[in-house]
Amino acid sequence: MDRDRGNGKSKKKEREEKGSTMMLLLLYICALSMGIAYGAHVPLVPVFAREVLNATYTEVGMVGMANYIPYAFFPFIVGLLLDRFNKGAMLLSGVSMALASIAMLSLARSILDLALIRAFSGIAHAFFWPSAEAMISMSTRIDESSNSPDRNNSSSGNNDRDKSSNSSSSNSSSNSNSSSGSLGSVRSISRFTMAWVFGYMVGPLIGSSLFHLGYLQLFIYSSTMIIPALACSIIIILLSKHKGYSSDGIKGEEDRRSRSSDSKGRVDLTLINIVKGKIMFIAMIMYYSASFAILLSIVPSYMKDNGVDEQLIGMLFFIFGIARMLTLLSIQLFARYEHISILIASGAIASSMLIMHTAPTPPSFGIALLALGFAFSIYFPITLTMLTRYVPSKMIGSMVGLYETIFGIGWTLGPITSGIVADVFSIDAPYLAMFLIGVVMIPIYTMLRLKDGTITK
């Protein structure tokens, strides 16, 4: 009888692991498809604004801000919804809006049109990224719990063990599980990001090859590249309804257990406690996201004004993608020393900004984009894992939403601020400003980590 029950539990675990693996694979395909679509057209949107719509740098910055401003508040709202509703449906909403927003770019006839369409694209991102990240985090936890030594020990039925022995072995294994769990989470998030980055690496080459057809055809063809992501999102929803697969990472909290009346208050309180005392850490995330936004929304126009043509811009972003891919392949080396890795990445960002300010030539842009690709690929998986590591499963969506909101504030401020600075002072001034900000922030963060003794953790 006990053996049959054990076999039943074992089969259930196998089904859960199979469902978790299948969901991760579908999410990776989603990321690849979305990455190709966005890589094919996003680097050329600022050039389109400057050349076709005659935008100033301030207006280019406003278009970038319009794209990123939904990310300053939508992700947290989406995160709260993720803890309550089907995550697959939220993912599908984001993918569908992304497809529509890219196709709508072909209708833009003014800066206002372009800004509104890019704002809609920002909302799509606010649904897509938190949904995918929450499902990845939950899937990682399902795999960890399935392989947990504690669970295996508890099901063995060996009642002759001494309780104190069980307690000490449980404590030691929980510490090792925490470490391996963090690496597992970083690994899964890195693979998802790697799929997006590979798509974003190939996308600019496709966009450059389609450029001779005109912007209208470029935007239409780019939108069709999201169709595989649309199909995968639908399959994920169907998986959540299939009896043979675990739906813990997909369904909302209400599908598994009822919430107590005061649970929302505890969620808010816990989130505040987790974020409390991490102001400088949050500022570093904003510095990273602002730099990322400047690269995507302002730098292509800056390249064009310095004599770099559209085909070469696409090639430079291909180089950026290669740097991101290579870094993500070795991310676990950096994940072991999180704070040091953040400092190294921040130094790379500041250095690349100085290079673009002092030597705006194609070779210098190539070196700068290599450094930025390296830095951005370190920042995202490590900082996301650091914030979600000790968050209860029922709050994963909220915490991911909060992280993306922090990220979105930097994304919003970066383009508009750099656009205004470029028009008021000079087109290379934003990069000098970002270098100086980095030079100030890096020593402060280092001193804080040395003070609390976490610099090597």
C-alpha positions as CSV (number, residue, x, y, z in Angstrom):
1,M,0.0,0.0,0.0
2,D,2.8,2.4,1.0
3,R,4.8,1.4,-2.0
4,D,1.8,2.2,-4.4
5,R,1.3,5.5,-2.7
6,G,5.1,6.2,-3.1
7,N,4.9,5.3,-6.8
8,G,1.9,7.5,-7.2
9,K,3.8,10.5,-5.7
10,S,6.8,9.7,-7.8
11,K,4.7,9.7,-11.0
12,K,3.2,13.0,-9.9
13,K,6.6,14.5,-9.4
14,E,7.7,13.2,-12.9
15,R,4.6,14.9,-14.4
16,E,5.3,18.1,-12.6
17,E,8.9,18.1,-13.8
18,K,7.9,17.3,-17.3
19,G,5.3,20.1,-17.3
20,S,7.8,22.5,-15.9
21,T,10.4,21.6,-18.5
22,M,7.8,21.9,-21.3
23,M,6.7,25.3,-20.1
24,L,10.3,26.6,-19.9
25,L,10.9,25.4,-23.4
26,L,7.8,27.2,-24.7
27,L,8.9,30.4,-22.9
28,Y,12.3,30.2,-24.5
29,I,10.7,30.0,-27.9
30,C,8.5,33.0,-27.0
31,A,11.6,35.0,-26.1
32,L,13.4,34.0,-29.3
33,S,10.4,35.0,-31.5
34,M,9.9,38.3,-29.7
35,G,13.6,39.0,-29.7
36,I,13.8,38.6,-33.5
37,A,10.8,40.8,-34.1
38,Y,12.0,43.6,-31.9
39,G,15.6,43.3,-33.0
40,A,14.5,43.7,-36.7
41,H,12.9,47.1,-36.2
42,V,13.7,48.7,-32.8
43,P,17.2,49.9,-33.7
44,L,15.8,51.7,-36.7
45,V,12.9,53.5,-34.9
46,P,15.0,56.4,-33.8
47,V,16.4,56.7,-37.3
48,F,12.8,56.6,-38.7
49,A,11.9,59.4,-36.2
50,R,14.8,61.6,-37.3
51,E,14.8,61.0,-41.0
52,V,11.1,60.5,-41.9
53,L,9.3,62.5,-39.2
54,N,12.1,65.1,-38.8
55,A,12.3,64.7,-35.0
56,T,14.7,66.7,-32.8
57,Y,16.8,64.8,-30.2
58,T,14.3,65.9,-27.5
59,E,11.4,64.5,-29.6
60,V,13.4,61.2,-30.1
61,G,13.8,61.2,-26.3
62,M,10.1,61.8,-25.8
63,V,9.3,58.8,-28.1
64,G,11.6,56.7,-26.1
65,M,10.0,57.9,-22.9
66,A,6.6,57.2,-24.2
67,N,7.7,53.6,-24.9
68,Y,9.2,53.2,-21.4
69,I,6.9,55.2,-19.2
70,P,4.2,52.4,-18.9
71,Y,7.1,50.4,-17.5
72,A,7.3,52.8,-14.6
73,F,4.0,51.6,-13.1
74,F,2.3,48.9,-15.2
75,P,4.6,46.0,-14.2
76,F,3.7,46.3,-10.5
77,I,0.0,46.3,-11.4
78,V,0.6,43.3,-13.7
79,G,2.6,41.6,-10.9
80,L,-0.4,41.8,-8.5
81,L,-2.6,40.4,-11.2
82,L,-0.2,37.5,-11.8
83,D,-0.7,36.3,-8.2
84,R,-4.4,36.1,-8.8
85,F,-5.0,35.2,-12.5
86,N,-3.6,32.8,-15.0
87,K,-0.1,33.8,-15.9
88,G,-0.4,32.2,-19.4
89,A,-3.3,34.5,-20.2
90,M,-1.3,37.5,-19.1
91,L,1.6,36.4,-21.3
92,L,-0.7,36.0,-24.2
93,S,-2.1,39.5,-23.7
94,G,1.5,40.9,-23.8
95,V,2.4,39.0,-26.9
96,S,-0.8,40.0,-28.8
97,M,-0.3,43.7,-27.9
98,A,3.3,43.5,-29.0
99,L,2.3,42.1,-32.4
100,A,-0.3,44.8,-32.9
101,S,2.0,47.6,-31.7
102,I,4.7,46.7,-34.3
103,A,2.2,46.5,-37.1
104,M,0.8,49.9,-36.1
105,L,4.2,51.6,-36.6
106,S,3.4,51.5,-40.3
107,L,0.6,54.0,-39.6
108,A,2.7,56.6,-37.9
109,R,2.6,59.9,-39.7
110,S,3.7,62.3,-36.9
111,I,5.8,62.3,-33.7
112,L,2.6,62.1,-31.7
113,D,1.5,59.0,-33.6
114,L,4.8,57.4,-33.0
115,A,4.8,58.2,-29.3
116,L,1.4,56.7,-28.8
117,I,2.2,53.6,-30.7
118,R,5.4,53.1,-28.7
119,A,3.5,53.7,-25.5
120,F,1.3,50.8,-26.5
121,S,4.4,48.7,-27.1
122,G,5.6,49.6,-23.6
123,I,2.3,48.3,-22.2
124,A,2.9,45.0,-24.1
125,H,6.3,44.7,-22.5
126,A,4.8,45.3,-19.1
127,F,2.6,42.3,-19.6
128,F,5.1,40.0,-21.3
129,W,8.3,40.3,-19.1
130,P,6.7,40.0,-15.6
131,S,4.5,37.1,-16.8
132,A,7.4,35.2,-18.2
133,E,9.7,35.9,-15.3
134,A,7.1,34.9,-12.7
135,M,6.5,31.6,-14.5
136,I,10.3,30.9,-14.8
137,S,10.7,31.6,-11.0
138,M,7.8,29.3,-10.1
139,S,9.1,26.6,-12.4
140,T,12.5,26.7,-10.9
141,R,10.9,26.3,-7.4
142,I,8.9,23.4,-8.6
143,D,12.0,21.6,-9.9
144,E,13.9,22.4,-6.6
145,S,11.1,21.1,-4.4
146,S,10.8,17.9,-6.6
147,N,14.6,17.3,-6.2
148,S,14.8,18.4,-2.5
149,P,16.6,16.0,-0.2
150,D,14.3,17.0,2.6
151,R,11.2,15.9,0.7
152,N,12.9,12.6,-0.3
153,N,13.9,12.0,3.3
154,S,10.4,12.6,4.6
155,S,8.8,10.2,2.2
156,S,11.2,7.4,3.0
157,G,9.2,6.3,6.1
158,N,12.3,5.8,8.2
159,N,11.0,6.6,11.7
160,D,14.1,5.3,13.6
161,R,16.2,8.4,12.9
162,D,17.0,10.7,15.8
163,K,15.0,14.0,15.6
164,S,18.1,16.1,16.3
165,S,19.9,14.4,13.4
166,N,17.0,15.2,11.1
167,S,17.1,18.8,12.3
168,S,20.8,19.3,11.7
169,S,20.7,17.6,8.3
170,S,17.7,19.7,7.3
171,N,19.5,22.9,8.2
172,S,22.6,22.0,6.3
173,S,20.7,20.9,3.2
174,S,18.5,24.0,3.3
175,N,21.6,26.2,3.1
176,S,23.0,24.2,0.1
177,N,19.5,24.3,-1.5
178,S,19.4,28.1,-1.1
179,S,22.7,28.4,-2.9
180,S,21.9,25.9,-5.6
181,G,18.4,27.3,-5.9
182,S,19.8,30.8,-6.6
183,L,22.1,29.4,-9.3
184,G,19.2,27.4,-10.8
185,S,17.0,30.5,-10.9
186,V,19.9,32.5,-12.5
187,R,20.4,29.7,-15.0
188,S,16.8,29.6,-16.1
189,I,16.4,33.4,-16.3
190,S,19.7,33.5,-18.2
191,R,18.5,31.0,-20.7
192,F,15.3,32.9,-21.3
193,T,17.3,36.1,-21.7
194,M,19.7,34.3,-24.0
195,A,16.8,33.2,-26.2
196,W,15.7,36.9,-26.4
197,V,19.2,38.1,-27.0
198,F,19.9,35.6,-29.7
199,G,16.7,36.8,-31.5
200,Y,17.7,40.4,-30.9
201,M,21.1,39.6,-32.3
202,V,19.7,38.1,-35.5
203,G,16.9,40.6,-35.8
204,P,19.0,43.6,-36.7
205,L,20.6,41.7,-39.6
206,I,17.1,40.8,-40.8
207,G,16.0,44.4,-40.4
208,S,19.0,45.7,-42.3
209,S,18.3,43.2,-45.2
210,L,14.6,44.4,-45.3
211,F,15.5,48.1,-45.1
212,H,15.6,48.5,-48.9
213,L,11.9,47.7,-49.0
214,G,11.0,50.7,-46.9
215,Y,9.9,51.3,-43.3
216,L,6.3,50.2,-43.9
217,Q,7.3,46.7,-45.1
218,L,9.9,46.5,-42.3
219,F,7.4,47.1,-39.6
220,I,4.8,44.7,-41.1
221,Y,7.3,41.9,-41.6
222,S,8.6,42.4,-38.1
223,S,5.2,42.0,-36.6
224,T,4.7,38.6,-38.3
225,M,7.8,37.3,-36.6
226,I,5.9,37.3,-33.3
227,I,3.4,34.6,-34.5
228,P,5.4,31.7,-33.0
229,A,5.3,33.4,-29.6
230,L,1.6,33.8,-30.0
231,A,1.2,30.0,-30.6
232,C,3.5,29.1,-27.7
233,S,1.5,31.4,-25.3
234,I,-1.7,29.6,-26.3
235,I,-0.1,26.2,-25.7
236,I,1.1,27.4,-22.2
237,I,-2.6,28.2,-21.4
238,L,-3.7,24.8,-22.6
239,L,-1.0,23.1,-20.5
240,S,-2.3,24.8,-17.4
241,K,-5.7,23.2,-18.0
242,H,-4.2,19.7,-18.8
243,K,-4.4,17.3,-15.9
244,G,-1.0,15.7,-16.6
245,Y,1.0,18.8,-16.1
246,S,1.8,20.9,-13.0
247,S,0.1,24.3,-13.2
248,D,1.6,25.8,-10.1
249,G,3.8,28.1,-12.2
250,I,1.0,29.2,-14.5
251,K,-2.2,29.5,-12.5
252,G,-2.9,32.3,-10.1
253,E,-3.0,31.9,-6.4
254,E,-6.8,31.7,-6.4
255,D,-6.6,28.4,-8.3
256,R,-4.7,26.7,-5.5
257,R,-5.9,28.1,-2.2
258,S,-8.1,30.8,-0.9
259,R,-6.6,34.0,0.4
260,S,-7.2,35.2,4.0
261,S,-8.8,38.6,4.3
262,D,-5.5,40.2,5.6
263,S,-3.2,38.6,3.0
264,K,-2.9,41.7,0.9
265,G,-1.6,43.6,3.9
266,R,1.0,41.0,4.6
267,V,2.1,41.0,1.0
268,D,2.5,44.8,0.9
269,L,4.4,44.7,4.3
270,T,6.7,41.9,3.2
271,L,7.5,43.7,-0.1
272,I,8.4,46.9,1.8
273,N,10.6,44.9,4.2
274,I,12.4,43.2,1.4
275,V,13.1,46.5,-0.5
276,K,13.8,48.5,2.7
277,G,17.5,49.2,3.0
278,K,18.2,48.5,-0.7
279,I,18.0,52.1,-1.9
280,M,21.5,52.1,-3.4
281,F,20.9,48.7,-5.0
282,I,17.7,50.1,-6.6
283,A,19.6,53.2,-7.8
284,M,22.2,50.9,-9.5
285,I,19.3,49.0,-11.3
286,M,18.0,52.3,-12.5
287,Y,21.4,53.4,-13.7
288,Y,21.6,50.1,-15.7
289,S,18.1,50.5,-17.1
290,A,18.5,54.1,-18.0
291,S,21.7,53.2,-19.9
292,F,19.9,50.4,-21.7
293,A,17.1,52.8,-22.7
294,I,19.6,55.4,-24.0
295,L,21.3,52.7,-26.1
296,L,18.0,51.6,-27.7
297,S,16.3,55.0,-28.1
298,I,19.1,57.6,-28.6
299,V,22.3,55.9,-29.6
300,P,21.1,54.8,-33.1
301,S,20.4,58.5,-34.0
302,Y,23.7,59.5,-32.5
303,M,25.4,56.9,-34.7
304,K,23.6,58.1,-37.8
305,D,24.6,61.7,-37.1
306,N,28.2,60.6,-36.9
307,G,28.1,59.0,-40.3
308,V,27.1,55.4,-39.5
309,D,24.6,54.1,-42.1
310,E,21.6,51.8,-41.3
311,Q,23.3,48.6,-42.4
312,L,26.3,49.3,-40.1
313,I,23.9,50.2,-37.3
314,G,22.4,46.8,-37.7
315,M,25.8,45.1,-37.7
316,L,26.8,47.0,-34.5
317,F,23.7,45.8,-32.7
318,F,24.6,42.3,-33.9
319,I,27.9,42.7,-32.1
320,F,26.0,43.9,-29.0
321,G,24.0,40.7,-29.2
322,I,27.1,38.5,-29.5
323,A,28.5,40.1,-26.3
324,R,25.3,39.5,-24.5
325,M,25.2,35.8,-25.6
326,L,28.7,35.1,-24.6
327,T,28.2,36.7,-21.2
328,L,25.0,34.8,-20.5
329,L,26.7,31.5,-21.4
330,S,29.1,32.1,-18.5
331,I,26.7,33.9,-16.1
332,Q,27.1,31.3,-13.4
333,L,30.7,32.4,-12.8
334,F,29.4,35.9,-12.1
335,A,26.4,34.7,-10.1
336,R,28.7,33.4,-7.3
337,Y,29.9,36.9,-6.5
338,E,26.8,39.0,-7.1
339,H,27.9,42.4,-5.7
340,I,31.4,42.3,-7.3
341,S,29.7,41.4,-10.6
342,I,27.3,44.4,-10.3
343,L,30.3,46.7,-9.7
344,I,32.2,45.2,-12.8
345,A,29.1,45.6,-14.9
346,S,28.6,49.2,-13.8
347,G,32.2,50.0,-14.6
348,A,31.7,48.6,-18.1
349,I,28.7,50.8,-18.6
350,A,30.5,53.9,-17.4
351,S,33.5,53.1,-19.6
352,S,31.4,52.5,-22.7
353,M,29.6,55.9,-22.2
354,L,33.0,57.6,-22.1
355,I,34.1,55.8,-25.3
356,M,31.0,57.0,-27.1
357,H,31.5,60.5,-25.9
358,T,35.2,60.8,-26.8
359,A,35.4,58.8,-30.0
360,P,32.1,58.5,-32.0
361,T,33.5,56.3,-34.8
362,P,32.3,52.8,-35.9
363,P,35.2,50.9,-34.2
364,S,34.6,52.8,-31.0
365,F,30.9,52.2,-31.2
366,G,31.7,48.5,-31.6
367,I,33.9,48.4,-28.5
368,A,31.3,50.3,-26.5
369,L,28.5,48.0,-27.5
370,L,30.6,45.0,-26.6
371,A,31.1,46.4,-23.1
372,L,27.4,47.3,-22.8
373,G,26.3,43.8,-24.0
374,F,28.6,42.3,-21.3
375,A,27.3,44.6,-18.6
376,F,23.6,44.3,-19.3
377,S,23.7,40.5,-19.4
378,I,25.2,40.4,-16.0
379,Y,22.8,42.9,-14.4
380,F,19.4,41.5,-15.3
381,P,19.5,37.8,-14.1
382,I,21.6,38.5,-11.0
383,T,19.6,41.5,-9.7
384,L,16.3,39.8,-10.4
385,T,17.4,36.7,-8.5
386,M,18.7,38.8,-5.6
387,L,15.3,40.5,-5.2
388,T,13.2,37.4,-5.5
389,R,15.4,34.9,-3.6
390,Y,13.5,35.0,-0.3
391,V,10.1,36.0,-1.5
392,P,7.2,33.5,-0.7
393,S,5.9,31.7,-3.8
394,K,2.5,33.4,-3.5
395,M,4.2,36.8,-3.9
396,I,6.5,36.1,-6.8
397,G,4.3,38.0,-9.3
398,S,4.2,41.1,-7.1
399,M,8.0,41.1,-6.5
400,V,8.7,40.6,-10.2
401,G,6.3,43.4,-11.0
402,L,8.1,45.7,-8.4
403,Y,11.5,44.8,-10.0
404,E,10.2,45.7,-13.5
405,T,8.7,48.9,-12.1
406,I,12.1,49.9,-10.7
407,F,13.6,49.0,-14.1
408,G,10.9,51.0,-15.8
409,I,11.7,54.2,-13.9
410,G,15.2,54.2,-15.3
411,W,14.0,53.3,-18.7
412,T,11.6,56.3,-18.6
413,L,14.1,58.8,-17.3
414,G,17.0,57.8,-19.5
415,P,15.7,58.7,-23.0
416,I,13.9,62.0,-22.2
417,T,16.7,63.3,-20.1
418,S,19.4,62.4,-22.6
419,G,17.4,63.9,-25.4
420,I,17.0,67.2,-23.7
421,V,20.7,67.3,-22.7
422,A,21.7,66.5,-26.3
423,D,19.6,69.5,-27.7
424,V,20.6,71.9,-24.9
425,F,24.3,71.2,-24.8
426,S,25.6,68.9,-27.6
427,I,24.8,65.5,-29.0
428,D,27.6,63.8,-27.1
429,A,26.8,65.4,-23.7
430,P,24.5,62.6,-22.5
431,Y,27.2,60.1,-22.6
432,L,29.6,62.2,-20.6
433,A,26.8,62.7,-18.0
434,M,26.2,59.0,-17.8
435,F,29.9,58.3,-17.3
436,L,30.1,60.9,-14.4
437,I,27.0,59.4,-12.8
438,G,28.6,55.9,-12.9
439,V,31.9,57.3,-11.5
440,V,29.9,58.7,-8.5
441,M,27.7,55.6,-7.9
442,I,30.3,52.9,-8.1
443,P,32.5,54.0,-5.1
444,I,29.4,54.7,-3.0
445,Y,28.0,51.2,-3.6
446,T,31.4,49.7,-3.0
447,M,31.7,51.4,0.4
448,L,28.2,50.3,1.5
449,R,29.0,46.7,0.6
450,L,32.4,46.9,2.4
451,K,30.6,48.3,5.4
452,D,28.0,45.5,5.7
453,G,30.5,42.8,4.8
454,T,28.6,41.6,1.7
455,I,31.0,42.7,-1.0
456,T,32.2,39.1,-1.7
457,K,28.6,37.6,-1.5
